Amino acid sequence: METRHHLRDGLTGSLIAAAVLALLYAARLESYLLFHSLAELFAIVVSAGVFIILWNSRKFVQNQYLLILGVASLAVGVLDMMHLLTYKGMGVLPNVSIDVPTQLWVAARGLQAITLVIAPAFFRKKLNMGLLLSAWAVAISLTLATIMWWQVFPKCLGADGLTTFKIIAEYVISGLFVIALLLLRRNAERFQPHLLRVLSWSIGITVLSELCFTLYADPYGPYNLLGHYLRILAAYLLYKAIVETALNEPNAVLFRELDNTNRALSEREARIRREAELAQTLSTIDAAVSSTLDLDEILSRALLGAAQAVHADTAAISVREGEKWRVSHVYRLAELPIGTMLDEEEGQHLFVAAAQHSPLMVQDTLNDARVNADFARRLGARSLLTVPLSGGGQVFGILTFHLRDPEREFRDSDKEFATRLAISLALAFENARMYAAQREIAETLQGAMLTFPDALPGLALGHAYRSADELALSGGDFYDAFVLDGNRVALVLGDVAGKGIAAAAASATVRTTLHAFSVPGARPSEVLASANEALVRLLPESVFATATYAIVDTATGIVDLCSAGHPDPFVCTTTGCIRHDALRNRPLGIWPDATFEEFQIRLSLGDAFVMFSDGLPDARRGREFFGEERIDRILDSLRDAAPQLIVDSLMSEVTAFSGEQHTDDIAILAASVLPAL
């Protein structure tokens, strides 16, 4: 429809132009003076229109070339008007020489050509329009004075026709117009394309017009006629370029620079907004992947967030398996099931991205040698962006985004976002890898430290453990139970300062040392004293341990205890639960000459003896502690319960109380004397 509209307008314009030329030719046949006057008046009116449009828009027009052209048009129009008024037969100024109109013509064309040559030099210079107008007023005054008053301007028309000066001047002027045209094209980016094209044609046709005026010998001859026709056409094109375009498309002429600036600012604002959006998305993804140490969950969250951030239609993550890539996660990609294995032929883009260790952005997957076109066609992907995911110097995965619309393309900002995401995921992957390694170590330590017998002669046992460190799964708390000699069974529960694997390793040292000094006949105080001397040398500086060491005589129910700075134990009977003062001594591993005082309690059948680490009373909910009073109430409600039920109930209550706020490890141990068989 739009093409048909342009064709109709073009045909209408051609018919009007043909009619105007025919009327001008008819006027020429009737009167050359009439024909000449009409041609000159048209050019003068166009010059005035150009000046009026550009002068009144000077506060907004930033293209200095156009402003110079506008002022020059007024000056040239004045000289052309004088050329018309002094022309032979007009009778307005009857006393002027026959040479004056030709001199004015040459002067007008010369000033016009010089203006167009020097105008490009002022693209980057702000003009003083008042000064520019004054300069042109002086130039016009001097030109008129040189021709009409001082009469020192070189002769252009003599008795034998055009003078040599006039012919040479026309050639020089034509050359200047050619230079002006080249300079205009050299600065094409400063003009709207339609304006540039029409203005260029106007200058080019002016050159042809000037050449015609160097060839004619008879003012009624064909060259003179053609010269005037071309002059009219050049003036018409100048009208089309400046006057008509300025009225119909002001942004193309008057405000192009301002429009370009606004467009550039809008694009910059959009780019900044897009970069901020991607940065915010990256921050959100970072927070999401940092909240878990599970690699599969990390990749799932990253794929979803990243695909939405770059507005991808589909996306996938592939992980390396031997010499192939296995699709492990997908986003809206039913054409590529999870578990699909891609070899080097089908997954060509994956191998390219992995080899170059940098993102690969392909805008036309069907015509790019780095992508298998059949594979891209099967996925419906017209553009793709692949991002290698590296860890430990090796590419372990490829994150790929797809666009299906051929009119859309990935941008550099998407590529930059993907690159930063890859770095973030590499760190998350490394953390997950370290987590897996430490988890394995922790499970090994936990297996060694928390090994506990299912049963011991004469005792029913219960135990539970919770680490404050989710990563390590174990910490500084430990417990142990073993037969010492005869009817005597040793129960140990301790706590090494610190959390995580380092505390777990130290606690293994303490547990082993206590076990080593638990010789037949030893008293709890003796075991702790001997272990303390060894631990002062074995434990790292500033590391210490607390512990309760109890020896239960299953035949008599007598319990001999010694505490190295550990919380008081509880004894639950049928009448209630009582906390016993543990006569807390100094912790282990600090003072080599520490002495330890022990105490004794007696258990009846069915009584429960309960020990725990300080992580139980110190558990928090906000600023509130779990506390020993709450422990006392819970135990009192479980006075007749079996040891394992007591332990499980305490752990369940403290977990419900503190929720996810784990500030310390918790170890609980309970025992009761069984009837003799």
C-alpha positions in Angstrom: 0.0 0.0 0.0 2.8 2.4 0.9 4.7 1.6 -2.3 1.6 2.3 -4.4 1.1 5.6 -2.6 4.7 6.6 -3.4 4.3 5.6 -7.1 1.1 7.7 -7.3 2.8 10.7 -5.8 5.8 10.3 -8.1 3.6 10.1 -11.2 1.6 13.2 -10.1 4.8 15.1 -9.5 6.2 14.1 -12.9 3.0 15.3 -14.7 3.1 18.6 -12.9 6.8 19.1 -13.7 6.2 18.3 -17.4 3.3 20.8 -17.5 5.5 23.5 -15.8 8.3 23.0 -18.3 5.9 23.1 -21.2 4.5 26.4 -19.9 8.0 27.8 -19.5 8.9 26.8 -23.0 5.7 28.4 -24.3 6.6 31.6 -22.3 10.1 31.5 -23.9 8.6 31.3 -27.4 6.4 34.2 -26.6 9.0 36.3 -24.7 12.5 35.4 -23.6 12.3 38.2 -21.0 9.2 36.6 -19.5 10.9 33.1 -19.5 14.0 34.5 -17.8 12.0 36.4 -15.2 9.9 33.4 -14.2 13.1 31.2 -13.9 14.9 33.8 -11.8 11.8 34.5 -9.6 11.4 30.8 -8.8 15.0 30.6 -7.7 14.7 33.8 -5.6 11.5 32.6 -3.9 13.2 29.3 -3.0 16.2 31.1 -1.6 13.9 33.3 0.5 12.0 30.3 1.7 15.1 28.5 2.7 16.4 31.5 4.7 13.0 32.0 6.4 12.7 28.4 7.5 16.3 28.1 8.8 16.6 31.5 10.3 13.5 31.2 12.4 14.6 27.7 13.6 18.1 28.8 14.4 17.6 28.2 18.2 16.9 24.6 17.6 19.0 23.6 14.6 22.3 22.2 15.7 23.5 21.4 12.1 25.7 24.5 11.4 26.0 23.6 7.7 22.3 24.2 7.3 22.4 27.5 9.1 25.2 28.7 6.9 23.2 27.5 3.9 20.2 29.4 5.1 22.0 32.8 5.5 23.8 32.3 2.2 20.5 31.7 0.5 19.4 35.1 1.5 22.6 36.7 0.2 22.5 34.8 -3.1 18.8 35.7 -3.4 19.6 39.4 -3.1 22.2 39.1 -5.9 19.8 37.1 -8.1 17.1 39.8 -7.5 19.6 42.4 -8.7 20.5 40.3 -11.6 16.8 40.1 -12.6 16.2 43.8 -12.1 19.2 44.9 -14.1 18.5 42.4 -17.0 18.2 44.0 -20.4 14.6 44.9 -21.1 13.4 45.0 -17.5 13.6 48.8 -17.4 14.0 49.0 -13.7 17.5 50.3 -13.8 17.9 51.6 -17.3 21.3 53.2 -16.9 23.3 50.1 -16.0 25.7 48.5 -18.4 24.6 45.4 -20.3 27.5 43.6 -18.5 26.1 44.1 -15.0 23.5 41.3 -15.0 26.2 38.8 -16.1 28.6 40.1 -13.5 25.9 39.7 -10.8 25.2 36.2 -12.0 28.9 35.2 -11.7 29.2 36.8 -8.3 26.1 35.1 -7.0 27.2 31.7 -8.2 30.7 32.2 -6.9 29.5 33.2 -3.4 27.1 30.2 -3.4 29.8 27.8 -4.4 32.3 29.2 -1.8 29.7 29.0 0.9 29.0 25.3 0.2 32.8 24.5 0.3 33.5 26.2 3.6 30.3 25.2 5.4 31.5 21.7 6.3 34.3 23.2 8.3 31.8 24.6 10.8 30.0 21.3 11.7 31.6 21.2 15.2 31.7 25.0 15.7 28.8 27.0 17.2 28.0 30.0 15.1 27.1 33.5 16.1 24.2 34.0 13.8 24.1 37.8 14.2 27.8 38.0 13.3 27.2 35.6 10.3 24.3 37.7 9.0 26.4 40.9 9.4 29.3 39.3 7.5 27.1 38.4 4.6 25.6 41.9 4.6 29.1 43.3 4.2 29.9 40.8 1.5 26.8 41.7 -0.5 27.4 45.4 -0.1 31.0 45.1 -1.3 30.0 42.9 -4.2 27.3 45.4 -5.4 29.7 48.3 -4.9 32.4 46.5 -6.9 30.0 45.9 -9.8 27.6 48.9 -9.8 29.5 51.8 -8.2 33.2 51.2 -8.4 32.8 49.1 -11.6 36.1 47.2 -10.9 34.6 43.7 -11.3 36.1 41.9 -14.4 34.0 42.1 -17.6 31.9 39.0 -18.3 30.0 40.0 -21.4 31.4 42.0 -24.3 30.5 42.9 -27.9 31.7 39.5 -29.0 29.8 37.6 -26.3 31.1 35.9 -23.2 34.5 36.9 -22.1 37.3 34.5 -21.3 37.0 35.5 -17.6 33.4 34.6 -17.5 34.0 31.2 -19.1 36.9 30.4 -16.8 35.0 31.7 -13.8 32.1 29.3 -14.6 34.5 26.4 -14.8 36.1 27.3 -11.5 32.6 27.7 -9.9 31.6 24.3 -11.3 34.8 22.8 -9.7 33.9 24.4 -6.4 30.4 23.0 -6.6 31.9 19.5 -7.2 34.2 19.9 -4.2 31.2 21.0 -2.1 29.3 17.9 -3.2 32.2 15.7 -2.2 32.5 17.4 1.2 28.8 17.0 1.7 28.9 13.3 1.0 31.9 12.9 3.3 29.7 14.1 6.1 26.7 12.0 5.1 26.1 10.7 8.7 25.1 14.2 9.8 22.1 14.3 7.5 18.9 12.5 7.2 19.2 10.2 4.1 16.4 11.8 2.1 17.7 15.3 2.8 21.2 14.3 1.8 20.1 12.7 -1.4 18.0 15.6 -2.6 20.6 18.2 -1.6 23.3 16.3 -3.4 21.2 16.2 -6.6 20.6 19.9 -6.3 24.3 20.7 -6.2 25.1 18.2 -8.9 22.5 19.7 -11.3 23.8 23.2 -10.5 27.1 22.0 -11.8 25.5 20.9 -15.1 23.6 24.2 -15.3 26.9 26.2 -14.9 28.6 24.2 -17.6 25.7 24.9 -20.0 26.1 28.7 -19.4 29.7 28.4 -20.5 28.7 26.9 -23.9 26.0 29.1 -25.3 26.7 31.8 -27.9 23.1 32.7 -28.5 20.8 33.6 -25.5 18.0 31.9 -27.5 20.0 28.8 -28.2 19.6 25.3 -26.8 22.4 25.5 -24.2 20.9 28.7 -22.7 17.5 27.0 -22.5 18.9 23.8 -21.0 20.9 25.9 -18.5 17.8 27.7 -17.2 15.8 24.4 -17.1 18.6 22.9 -15.0 18.7 26.0 -12.8 15.0 25.7 -12.2 15.3 22.0 -11.4 18.2 22.6 -9.0 16.2 25.3 -7.2 13.2 22.9 -7.0 15.3 20.2 -5.5 16.7 22.7 -2.9 13.0 23.5 -2.1 12.3 19.8 -1.8 15.3 19.3 0.5 14.8 22.2 2.8 11.4 23.9 2.6 9.1 20.9 1.9 11.0 18.5 4.1 11.2 21.0 7.0 7.4 21.5 6.9 6.5 17.8 6.6 9.4 16.2 8.5 10.9 18.8 10.8 13.0 16.2 12.6 14.8 15.5 9.3 16.0 19.1 8.8 15.5 21.4 11.7 15.9 19.1 14.7 17.9 16.2 13.3 20.9 16.7 15.6 18.5 17.2 18.5 16.5 14.2 17.5 19.7 12.1 17.1 20.9 13.3 20.6 17.5 12.4 22.1 17.6 9.1 20.4 21.2 8.4 21.6 20.1 9.4 25.1 17.1 7.1 24.9 19.2 4.3 23.7 21.8 4.9 26.4 19.1 5.1 29.0 17.6 1.8 27.7 21.0 0.2 27.7 21.7 1.4 31.3 18.3 0.2 32.4 18.9 -3.1 30.7 22.3 -3.5 32.3 20.9 -2.6 35.7 18.1 -5.2 35.1 20.7 -7.8 34.3 22.9 -6.9 37.2 19.8 -7.2 39.5 19.0 -10.5 38.0 22.5 -11.7 38.5 22.4 -10.6 42.1 19.2 -12.5 42.5 20.6 -15.6 40.9 23.7 -15.3 43.1 21.6 -15.2 46.2 19.5 -18.2 45.0 22.5 -20.4 44.2 24.3 -19.3 47.4 21.5 -20.6 49.5 22.2 -24.2 48.5 25.2 -26.4 48.1 23.5 -28.9 45.9 25.0 -28.7 42.4 21.8 -29.9 40.7 19.7 -27.3 42.5 22.3 -24.6 41.7 22.1 -25.3 38.0 18.3 -25.5 38.0 17.9 -22.1 39.7 20.6 -20.5 37.5 19.0 -21.8 34.2 15.6 -20.5 35.1 16.8 -17.0 36.2 19.2 -16.6 33.4 16.8 -17.7 30.6 14.2 -15.2 31.8 16.9 -12.4 32.1 18.0 -12.7 28.5 14.4 -13.3 27.3 15.4 -16.6 25.8 12.7 -18.8 24.3 14.4 -22.0 25.4 17.6 -22.9 27.2 19.5 -26.0 28.3 22.5 -27.0 30.4 24.7 -29.8 29.2 27.4 -31.5 31.4 30.4 -33.3 30.1 30.4 -37.1 30.2 33.5 -38.6 28.6 33.7 -37.5 25.0 30.0 -36.3 24.9 27.7 -33.8 26.5 24.6 -34.9 28.4 21.6 -32.6 28.6 21.0 -32.3 32.4 18.5 -29.4 32.6 16.2 -27.7 30.2 14.0 -24.6 30.1 10.8 -24.9 27.8 12.7 -27.3 25.5 10.6 -30.3 24.9 12.5 -31.1 21.7 15.6 -31.9 23.8 14.8 -34.4 26.7 16.9 -34.5 29.8 19.5 -37.3 29.4 20.1 -36.7 25.7 23.7 -37.4 24.7 25.2 -35.0 22.2 28.3 -36.0 20.2 30.7 -33.7 18.4 28.6 -33.6 15.2 25.2 -32.8 16.7 26.5 -30.7 19.6 29.1 -28.9 17.5 28.5 -25.5 19.2 29.1 -27.0 22.6 32.5 -28.3 21.6 33.4 -25.0 20.1 32.5 -23.1 23.2 34.3 -25.5 25.5 37.4 -25.4 23.3 37.6 -21.6 23.3 36.7 -21.2 27.0 34.5 -18.2 26.2 30.9 -17.5 25.3 29.8 -18.2 21.7 27.1 -16.0 20.2 25.6 -17.0 16.9 22.9 -14.9 15.3 22.1 -17.2 12.3 22.3 -20.8 13.3 21.2 -22.1 9.9 24.2 -20.4 8.1 27.0 -20.6 10.6 29.7 -23.3 10.4 30.0 -23.6 14.2 26.5 -24.9 14.6 24.9 -28.1 13.2 22.1 -26.6 11.1 19.9 -29.7 11.3 20.2 -29.8 15.0 19.3 -26.1 15.2 16.4 -26.6 12.9 15.1 -29.4 15.1 15.2 -27.2 18.1 13.7 -24.2 16.2 16.7 -22.1 17.3 17.6 -19.2 14.9 20.0 -17.6 17.4 22.0 -19.1 20.3 24.3 -18.0 23.0 26.5 -20.6 24.7 28.4 -20.1 28.0 31.1 -22.5 29.2 30.9 -23.3 33.0 34.4 -24.0 34.4 35.6 -25.3 37.7 39.1 -26.2 38.6 40.4 -25.2 35.2 38.1 -27.6 33.4 34.8 -26.9 31.5 32.2 -29.0 33.3 29.1 -27.7 31.7 27.7 -25.5 28.9 24.8 -23.1 29.4 22.9 -22.5 26.1 20.1 -20.0 25.3 18.0 -20.0 22.2 15.9 -17.5 20.3 13.3 -18.8 17.8 12.2 -15.5 16.2 14.6 -14.6 13.3 13.9 -10.9 13.9 15.4 -11.1 17.4 19.1 -11.3 18.2 21.2 -11.7 21.4 22.9 -8.5 22.3 26.4 -7.7 23.7 24.8 -7.0 27.1 23.4 -10.6 27.1 26.8 -11.9 26.3 28.4 -9.9 29.1 25.7 -11.0 31.5 26.2 -14.6 30.6 30.0 -14.2 31.1 29.5 -12.8 34.6 27.0 -15.6 35.3 29.5 -18.2 34.3 32.0 -16.8 36.8 29.4 -16.8 39.5 28.4 -20.4 38.7 32.0 -21.5 38.6 32.4 -20.2 42.2 29.2 -21.9 43.3 30.3 -25.1 41.6 33.7 -24.9 43.4 31.9 -24.4 46.7 29.6 -27.4 46.0 32.7 -29.5 45.1 34.4 -28.5 48.3 31.2 -29.2 50.2 31.0 -32.7 48.8 34.7 -33.3 49.7 34.2 -32.0 53.2 31.0 -33.9 53.6 32.8 -37.1 52.8 35.5 -36.2 55.4 32.8 -35.2 57.9 30.9 -38.4 57.4 34.1 -40.4 58.0 34.9 -38.5 61.1 31.3 -38.7 62.3 31.4 -42.4 61.8 34.5 -42.7 63.9 33.3 -40.3 66.7 29.7 -41.1 67.0 30.0 -44.9 66.9 27.9 -46.0 69.8 27.1 -49.5 71.0 23.6 -50.7 70.5 23.6 -52.2 74.0 26.0 -52.8 76.9 25.6 -55.4 79.7 23.3 -54.1 82.4 22.5 -50.7 80.7 19.8 -49.3 78.4 21.3 -46.5 76.3 20.0 -43.6 74.2 21.9 -41.0 72.2 21.4 -38.2 69.7 23.6 -35.7 67.9 22.9 -32.5 65.8 25.7 -30.4 64.3 25.5 -26.6 64.1 27.5 -26.8 60.8 25.3 -28.0 57.9 28.4 -28.2 55.8 30.4 -30.5 58.0 27.5 -32.6 59.4 29.6 -33.0 62.6 31.4 -30.7 65.0 33.1 -30.7 68.4 30.6 -32.7 70.4 31.2 -36.4 71.0 30.1 -39.2 73.2 31.2 -42.8 73.9 30.2 -45.8 76.0 32.3 -48.9 76.7 32.8 -51.7 79.3 35.7 -50.7 81.6 36.0 -53.8 83.8 33.7 -56.2 85.5 30.3 -54.5 86.0 31.7 -51.1 85.4 30.7 -49.2 82.2 32.3 -45.9 81.2 30.0 -43.2 79.7 31.7 -40.1 78.2 30.2 -37.0 76.7 32.4 -34.0 75.7 32.6 -30.8 73.7 35.6 -29.3 71.9 35.5 -25.5 71.4 34.7 -24.7 67.8 32.6 -26.0 65.0 33.0 -27.9 61.8 35.7 -30.2 60.6 38.5 -28.7 62.6 36.5 -29.1 65.8 35.5 -32.6 64.8 39.2 -33.6 64.3 40.1 -32.2 67.7 37.2 -33.9 69.3 38.4 -37.2 67.8 41.7 -36.6 69.5 40.0 -35.9 72.8 37.8 -39.0 72.5 40.7 -41.3 71.6 42.8 -39.9 74.4 40.1 -40.4 77.1 39.6 -43.9 75.8 43.3 -44.6 76.0 43.5 -43.7 79.6 40.4 -45.6 80.6 42.3 -48.5 82.1 40.8 -51.1 84.4 40.5 -49.8 88.0 40.9 -46.2 86.9 38.8 -43.5 88.6 37.0 -40.8 86.5 39.2 -38.1 88.1 42.4 -40.1 87.2 41.3 -40.6 83.6 40.6 -36.9 83.2 43.9 -35.8 84.8 46.0 -38.2 82.7 44.1 -37.2 79.5 44.5 -33.5 80.3 48.3 -33.8 80.5 48.3 -35.4 77.1 45.8 -33.0 75.5 47.8 -30.0 76.6 50.5 -31.2 74.2 48.1 -32.7 71.5 45.5 -30.0 71.0 46.2 -26.9 68.9 46.8 -23.7 70.7 43.6 -22.0 72.1 41.7 -25.3 71.6 40.2 -26.9 74.7 37.5 -29.4 75.6 34.9 -29.9 78.3 33.7 -33.4 79.2 31.8 -35.5 81.7 33.3 -38.8 82.5 31.1 -41.3 84.4 31.6 -44.9 85.5 28.4 -46.8 86.1 28.5 -49.9 88.3 25.6 -51.9 86.8 25.5 -54.2 89.9 25.0 -51.5 92.5 23.7 -48.5 90.5 26.5 -46.3 91.8 27.7 -43.7 89.3 31.1 -42.0 89.9 31.4 -38.8 87.9 33.9 -36.2 87.1 33.3 -33.0 85.1 35.9 -31.0 83.2 33.9 -27.8 82.9 30.8 -29.5 81.5 27.1 -28.9 82.2 25.4 -30.6 85.1 23.8 -34.0 84.5 20.2 -34.9 85.4 18.8 -38.0 87.1 15.2 -38.8 86.4 13.3 -41.0 88.9 9.7 -41.9 89.3 9.2 -38.9 91.6 10.8 -36.4 89.3 14.1 -35.2 87.7 16.9 -33.6 89.6 19.9 -31.7 88.3 23.1 -32.7 90.1 26.0 -30.2 90.8 28.9 -31.6 88.7 31.5 -29.8 90.7 32.8 -28.5 87.5 36.6 -28.6 87.2 38.9 -26.9 84.7 38.5 -27.8 81.0 40.9 -30.2 79.3 43.9 -29.1 77.3 44.8 -25.8 78.9 46.4 -26.2 82.3 48.9 -29.1 82.6 48.8 -29.3 86.4 44.9 -29.2 86.7 43.4 -31.4 89.3 39.9 -32.9 89.1 37.3 -33.6 91.9 34.7 -36.2 91.3 31.3 -36.9 92.9 28.9 -39.9 93.2 25.2 -40.6 92.6 23.1 -43.7 92.9 20.6 -45.0 90.3 17.7 -47.3 91.1 16.2 -49.6 88.6 14.3 -47.6 86.0 16.1 -44.3 86.9 17.6 -42.4 83.9 20.9 -40.7 83.9 21.1 -37.9 81.3 24.1 -35.9 80.1 24.2 -33.2 77.3 26.5 -30.6 75.9 26.0 -26.9 76.4 24.5 -26.6 72.9 21.2 -27.9 74.4 20.6 -25.2 77.1 22.3 -22.5 74.9 20.1 -23.1 71.9 18.4 -19.8 70.8 15.2 -18.5 69.4 16.0 -14.9 68.7 17.4 -13.7 72.0 15.7 -16.4 74.1 17.7 -19.4 75.3 16.3 -22.9 75.5 17.7 -23.0 79.1 18.0 -25.7 81.9 14.6 -24.9 83.3 12.9 -25.9 80.0 15.1 -29.0 80.0 14.0 -29.8 83.6 10.3 -29.5 82.6 10.7 -31.7 79.6 12.6 -34.4 81.5 10.1 -34.2 84.4 7.3 -35.1 81.9 9.5 -38.1 80.7 10.5 -39.4 84.1 9.3 -43.0 83.3 10.5 -43.0 79.7 13.2 -45.2 78.2 16.6 -43.6 77.5 16.2 -43.3 73.8 12.7 -41.7 74.1 14.2 -39.2 76.5 17.0 -38.3 74.1 14.7 -38.1 71.0 12.1 -35.9 72.9 14.8 -33.5 74.0 16.2 -33.2 70.5 12.8 -32.8 69.0 11.9 -30.0 71.5 15.1 -28.1 71.0 14.8 -28.3 67.2 11.2 -27.0 67.3 12.3 -24.2 69.6 15.3 -23.0 67.6 14.1 -23.8 64.1 17.0 -23.1 61.6 19.0 -21.0 64.1 21.7 -23.6 65.0 24.4 -21.8 67.0 26.2 -24.8 68.5 26.5 -28.6 68.2 24.2 -30.6 70.5 25.0 -34.1 71.9 22.7 -35.9 74.4 23.4 -39.2 76.1 21.0 -41.1 78.5 21.4 -44.4 80.4 19.4 -46.5 82.8 20.3 -49.6 84.8 18.6 -52.8 83.8 17.5 -55.6 86.1 20.0 -58.4 86.5 19.4 -61.4 84.3 
